Amino acid sequence: MTKAIRQLAVTGERAAANAADEFVADQMKSLAQAFRAQAEVMKKNKKNKKKKK
C-alpha cells in the first residue's frame, strides 16, 4: 500500500510539471506532498506494529 501511495506522489509531481495552469500545478504539488507524508505515516505505523509483537 505504501508503495502505491508513493507511486501516486510521483505521478502527481509529473502532472504538476506538465500542467499549463500555475494553480493546478500548485495543487498537484500539494497533493504529491500529502501522499508522501501519508506514506511515511503508514511506514512508521507498520514499524511500530512489528516492534510491539
C-alpha positions in Angstrom: 0.0 0.0 0.0 2.8 2.4 0.9 4.5 1.7 -2.4 1.3 2.5 -4.3 0.9 5.8 -2.5 4.4 6.8 -3.3 3.8 6.0 -6.9 0.8 8.3 -6.8 3.1 11.1 -5.4 5.4 10.6 -8.4 2.5 10.7 -10.8 1.3 13.9 -9.2 4.7 15.5 -9.4 4.8 14.7 -13.1 1.4 16.1 -13.7 2.4 19.3 -11.9 5.4 19.7 -14.1 3.3 19.3 -17.2 0.4 21.5 -16.0 -0.2 24.7 -18.0 -2.1 26.4 -15.2 0.0 27.5 -12.2 -2.9 27.0 -9.8 -3.3 23.4 -11.0 0.4 22.8 -10.7 0.5 24.0 -7.1 -2.5 21.8 -6.3 -0.8 18.8 -7.8 2.5 19.5 -5.9 0.5 19.8 -2.6 -1.3 16.5 -3.4 2.0 14.8 -4.1 3.5 16.1 -0.8 0.4 14.9 1.1 0.8 11.4 -0.5 4.4 11.3 0.6 3.5 12.3 4.2 0.8 9.6 4.3 3.2 7.0 3.1 5.7 7.9 5.8 3.0 7.7 8.5 2.0 4.3 7.2 5.6 3.1 7.2 6.1 4.3 10.8 2.8 2.6 11.9 3.9 -0.6 10.3 7.3 -0.5 12.1 5.7 0.2 15.4 3.3 -2.6 15.0 6.2 -5.0 14.3 8.0 -3.8 17.4 5.0 -4.5 19.7 4.9 -8.1 18.7 
